[in-house]
Structures are given as C-alpha cells and as structure tokens.
Amino acid sequence: MDFKQLQAELRKLEKEAGEKSASALIAIMEIRATQFEEKLDQLRIDNDKKFSLIQWMIGGLALLITILNFI
C-alpha cells in the first residue's frame, strides 16, 4: 500500500468517524430535548395543581367574606 492509498483510507475512516460522531451527538441532543420537554410538562402540571388550589382557596375566602357580611 503506497502513501496515497494510505491517505485515502485514512480520510475515508475520518469521514466515517465524523459521521458517527455527529449522529451520536444528534442522538444525545434529542434525548436531552425530550428530557427537557418532560420536565417542562411536569412543571406545568405542578403549577396547574397549585393554581387550582389557590383558586379554591380564594373562592372559599370570598364565600366566607360574603357570609360574614350578612351576619
């Protein structure tokens, strides 16, 4: 194998390694994005629960104030 063939083979291997590395990085980024979306969804659900509880508390206070005004 002469030097030119060796260089061509090395370039081919570098190209394949680069493509595999890029694919691996993309896969990692997709996994991270999915995890981030799941965390955002969980935060949204938690905030909805908290907001709902606050709404019920405000409603209860309003009802209590209304009742106490008539007493």
TILO-974763 format. One record per residue (C-alpha): residue number from 1; y, x, z. Coordinates in steps of 0.02 Angstrom, whole numbers, plus 50000, padded with zeros to 5 digits. Each point is the difference from the previous one (the first is absolute). Layout:
<node><n>NUM</n><north>Y</north><east>X</east><up>Z</up></node>
...
***
This chain:
<node><n>1</n><north>50000</north><east>50000</east><up>50000</up></node>
<node><n>2</n><north>50163</north><east>50077</east><up>49949</up></node>
<node><n>3</n><north>50168</north><east>49987</east><up>50088</up></node>
<node><n>4</n><north>50065</north><east>49856</east><up>49891</up></node>
<node><n>5</n><north>49846</north><east>49896</east><up>50032</up></node>
<node><n>6</n><north>50014</north><east>50035</east><up>50185</up></node>
<node><n>7</n><north>50183</north><east>49947</east><up>50000</up></node>
<node><n>8</n><north>49957</north><east>49840</east><up>49906</up></node>
<node><n>9</n><north>49862</north><east>49961</east><up>50124</up></node>
<node><n>10</n><north>50115</north><east>50032</east><up>50149</up></node>
<node><n>11</n><north>50135</north><east>49887</east><up>49926</up></node>
<node><n>12</n><north>49870</north><east>49864</east><up>49973</up></node>
<node><n>13</n><north>49942</north><east>50016</east><up>50182</up></node>
<node><n>14</n><north>50182</north><east>49999</east><up>50062</up></node>
<node><n>15</n><north>50035</north><east>49842</east><up>49901</up></node>
<node><n>16</n><north>49846</north><east>49913</east><up>50070</up></node>
<node><n>17</n><north>50043</north><east>50054</east><up>50177</up></node>
<node><n>18</n><north>50179</north><east>49940</east><up>49977</up></node>
<node><n>19</n><north>49942</north><east>49831</east><up>49938</up></node>
<node><n>20</n><north>49878</north><east>49982</east><up>50146</up></node>
<node><n>21</n><north>50135</north><east>50052</east><up>50124</up></node>
<node><n>22</n><north>50122</north><east>49875</east><up>49926</up></node>
<node><n>23</n><north>49869</north><east>49863</east><up>50008</up></node>
<node><n>24</n><north>49962</north><east>50042</east><up>50181</up></node>
<node><n>25</n><north>50186</north><east>49998</east><up>50045</up></node>
<node><n>26</n><north>50022</north><east>49831</east><up>49915</up></node>
<node><n>27</n><north>49849</north><east>49931</east><up>50094</up></node>
<node><n>28</n><north>50072</north><east>50063</east><up>50165</up></node>
<node><n>29</n><north>50169</north><east>49923</east><up>49960</up></node>
<node><n>30</n><north>49918</north><east>49833</east><up>49958</up></node>
<node><n>31</n><north>49904</north><east>50002</east><up>50165</up></node>
<node><n>32</n><north>50160</north><east>50040</east><up>50096</up></node>
<node><n>33</n><north>50094</north><east>49862</east><up>49909</up></node>
<node><n>34</n><north>49863</north><east>49876</east><up>50042</up></node>
<node><n>35</n><north>50003</north><east>50052</east><up>50183</up></node>
<node><n>36</n><north>50190</north><east>49985</east><up>50003</up></node>
<node><n>37</n><north>49991</north><east>49825</east><up>49924</up></node>
<node><n>38</n><north>49870</north><east>49949</east><up>50130</up></node>
<node><n>39</n><north>50112</north><east>50062</east><up>50140</up></node>
<node><n>40</n><north>50148</north><east>49906</east><up>49928</up></node>
<node><n>41</n><north>49897</north><east>49842</east><up>49989</up></node>
<node><n>42</n><north>49945</north><east>50020</east><up>50181</up></node>
<node><n>43</n><north>50180</north><east>50026</east><up>50055</up></node>
<node><n>44</n><north>50053</north><east>49846</east><up>49904</up></node>
<node><n>45</n><north>49863</north><east>49897</east><up>50084</up></node>
<node><n>46</n><north>50048</north><east>50067</east><up>50172</up></node>
<node><n>47</n><north>50184</north><east>49962</east><up>49969</up></node>
<node><n>48</n><north>49958</north><east>49824</east><up>49940</up></node>
<node><n>49</n><north>49903</north><east>49970</east><up>50161</up></node>
<node><n>50</n><north>50144</north><east>50065</east><up>50107</up></node>
<node><n>51</n><north>50127</north><east>49899</east><up>49902</up></node>
<node><n>52</n><north>49895</north><east>49843</east><up>50019</up></node>
<node><n>53</n><north>49989</north><east>50028</east><up>50188</up></node>
<node><n>54</n><north>50188</north><east>50024</east><up>50011</up></node>
<node><n>55</n><north>50029</north><east>49841</east><up>49901</up></node>
<node><n>56</n><north>49889</north><east>49902</east><up>50120</up></node>
<node><n>57</n><north>50091</north><east>50074</east><up>50149</up></node>
<node><n>58</n><north>50171</north><east>49955</east><up>49928</up></node>
<node><n>59</n><north>49938</north><east>49826</east><up>49960</up></node>
<node><n>60</n><north>49935</north><east>49980</east><up>50178</up></node>
<node><n>61</n><north>50164</north><east>50060</east><up>50072</up></node>
<node><n>62</n><north>50098</north><east>49881</east><up>49890</up></node>
<node><n>63</n><north>49889</north><east>49856</east><up>50056</up></node>
<node><n>64</n><north>50019</north><east>50051</east><up>50182</up></node>
<node><n>65</n><north>50189</north><east>50011</east><up>49984</up></node>
<node><n>66</n><north>50006</north><east>49831</east><up>49916</up></node>
<node><n>67</n><north>49895</north><east>49920</east><up>50136</up></node>
<node><n>68</n><north>50101</north><east>50082</east><up>50139</up></node>
<node><n>69</n><north>50163</north><east>49936</east><up>49922</up></node>
<node><n>70</n><north>49938</north><east>49821</east><up>50018</up></node>
<node><n>71</n><north>49948</north><east>50020</east><up>50181</up></node>
***
